[in-house]
Amino acid sequence: MNRGARLLLAVLAALIALLCALTIGPGELHLADVADVLAHHLGADRPGITPTAHAIIWDLRLPRALLAVLLGAALGVAGALTQGVFRNPLADPGILGISAGAALAAVLGFTLGLEALGPWITPTLAALGAVVMLLVLLLLVGARLEIATLLLAGVAIAAITSAITTLILAIYSERWDLGLRVMRWLMGSFEGRTWQHLWIATPPVLAGLALAHWLRRDLDALHLGADTARSLGLDLRRFYGLALLAIGLLIGASTAIAGVIGFIGLIVPHLARLLVGPGHRWLLPISGLLGALLLLLIDTFTRTVTAVALPPGVLTSLVGGPCFLWVLWRHQRRHP
Amino acid sequence: MAMITAPSQRVVRRHHRREPHRAPGSTRALLIALLIALAALACRAPAAPQAQTSARIASQTVLADELLWQLGPAVRARVVAVSPLADDPRYSTVVDQWPADRPRIAGASEALLARSPDLVVLASFNAPETRAFIEAHGVRTLTFDRFASFDDLRGNLRALARAADADAEAGVLLQQWDARLASLAADHSRGRPMLAISWGDGLVAGADTSFDAIARQAGLRNLAAERGLVGHVPLGLEQLVAWDPEVIVLTCEPLPCPEAEREFAQRSGIRATQAARRAGIFAIPAPELSSIGAGMISAAERLQARRIALTEPP
């Protein structure tokens, strides 16, 4: 099977998963109900739709499923991009400290009770945190923008921001509701996300995806080594700056909207490489599709397996961990 | 049931061992000086209480802050410290009532021991280290560990009254509570029972929670408990909408109660529920809904009044 066919198969799988996500869940709704609600919004007359069915499918499930697709794609592409930039298969988008910065800003908002001002406050604060972290990172690495400095500065920023988050929780340990909110946000969730969240997330994610796609040839050149890439005419400083911006947009937006969702960015590029090899022309779109598919399936599972709302961020780690071990084992068998 | 624990025997036991080696002269002198200093400090430390009546009571939980206040002036005068939550308007019904000279002290700390309490009131959700720390310093503790019913509330009050030698004051308080609960029970037949669910921060209260007791006392059926949920459980919004409750109970804060009800009724998904369409969103003050003290009775009174107003024929 060629790469195009594999890409098409991944698109089909994502569409089927989307349909499943809309049909499965509380309320005993069927495919016909889903079709009726969608047809109603496309202008067809469907008088039999109950308010509950409409609310569940249109107000809750559809924006949530689309958000899982969008943010899964963002995390998958951000992972492939990060591993390409650092030329390290263990690099995770979280390594740059951008998601930790977003998390810190959101936790500050919870501590000050700002989320009471509206549902848009936490995503806005988290996005601001991601942007500030990105600027701090650029300031720290300076004009030379060396990869080692970038990595070390990212690790340091992530450590500092995580420590401040923990410090805030320690200071306000008496406020159990704060601890609960922060913990649930840090575990990542699509619970209560609406069309409004989808509209907030779409522009930065699309910009990040477009930028990543634009950098695909530079990533392939870098895959041959920094010196070779330079000899091929790649301006490394400009490339690192743009790649950092793309990762910031993708990770910042996803953390701002859904909290911290781990492991998608680490494991998905490995699965994508198994399907289409290391070339970024195919690796980036397949990583996006697999990220979308994986996150959508995980969210559907956590939403439907029990009445208790499970955080998908925990399940991504539970699923991702063994997958990653399998990839390592496979790598060791091939390269003893 | 609340539990009273005596100070650990380890505190008063002394172990003497012979030194295996002779220390040099200067070191020996230093050790002797250190021992003398420690002995002097030990003499200053509070002795373990001999009597069971507590003269100096410290509270480490908001339930005790409330109960000690309600037991009246004689008991209040013996309180030497309260918990920081006593002044938190989201949890406490005695905000700003305790005078400023009763320090608000959190957790096991030197500040708490410095108040020389002979009884510290805790809850089972306080850290075990806190209780161990307090008992290791020879202080009696009383631990509340049941909070899910009005019987638990009565039991906690009686245990506190026993420990604080305030049985008479507790008797009066219990009479008042029982009269209010009887009045609530008498009105159960008015209107009709409604299916209700509590909602806060994505959590619902199932069986074995204070909300379950409040709801039943208010003539409501707790939907989460009927669906088999126990304790406080995170529930998906989609599941809540699919269950379609007649009443959704939430806290008002930080908005005024009517505004909180309006805002919640307009949320995505929620606006399709029976509760939102038929004025069944009941917002009540947070300290009452989250109360495990007398606020539970106030919450039940509010909910019953709303239920009757909604279901009783005019």
Boltz contact constraints between the chains, C-beta under 6 A:
constraints:
  - contact:
      token1: [A, 25]
      token2: [B, 238]
      max_distance: 6.0
  - contact:
      token1: [A, 26]
      token2: [B, 238]
      max_distance: 6.0
  - contact:
      token1: [A, 26]
      token2: [B, 239]
      max_distance: 6.0
  - contact:
      token1: [A, 26]
      token2: [B, 242]
      max_distance: 6.0
  - contact:
      token1: [A, 27]
      token2: [B, 242]
      max_distance: 6.0
  - contact:
      token1: [A, 51]
      token2: [B, 272]
      max_distance: 6.0
  - contact:
      token1: [A, 52]
      token2: [B, 244]
      max_distance: 6.0
  - contact:
      token1: [A, 52]
      token2: [B, 272]
      max_distance: 6.0
  - contact:
      token1: [A, 55]
      token2: [B, 241]
      max_distance: 6.0
  - contact:
      token1: [A, 55]
      token2: [B, 269]
      max_distance: 6.0
  - contact:
      token1: [A, 55]
      token2: [B, 272]
      max_distance: 6.0
  - contact:
      token1: [A, 56]
      token2: [B, 238]
      max_distance: 6.0
  - contact:
      token1: [A, 56]
      token2: [B, 241]
      max_distance: 6.0
  - contact:
      token1: [A, 59]
      token2: [B, 268]
      max_distance: 6.0
  - contact:
      token1: [A, 59]
      token2: [B, 269]
      max_distance: 6.0
  - contact:
      token1: [A, 60]
      token2: [B, 238]
      max_distance: 6.0
  - contact:
      token1: [A, 60]
      token2: [B, 269]
      max_distance: 6.0
  - contact:
      token1: [A, 116]
      token2: [B, 254]
      max_distance: 6.0
  - contact:
      token1: [A, 174]
      token2: [B, 84]
      max_distance: 6.0
  - contact:
      token1: [A, 174]
      token2: [B, 106]
      max_distance: 6.0
  - contact:
      token1: [A, 192]
      token2: [B, 237]
      max_distance: 6.0
  - contact:
      token1: [A, 194]
      token2: [B, 268]
      max_distance: 6.0
  - contact:
      token1: [A, 303]
      token2: [B, 236]
      max_distance: 6.0
  - contact:
      token1: [A, 307]
      token2: [B, 239]
      max_distance: 6.0
  - contact:
      token1: [A, 308]
      token2: [B, 233]
      max_distance: 6.0
  - contact:
      token1: [A, 308]
      token2: [B, 234]
      max_distance: 6.0
  - contact:
      token1: [A, 309]
      token2: [B, 234]
      max_distance: 6.0
  - contact:
      token1: [A, 309]
      token2: [B, 235]
      max_distance: 6.0
  - contact:
      token1: [A, 309]
      token2: [B, 236]
      max_distance: 6.0
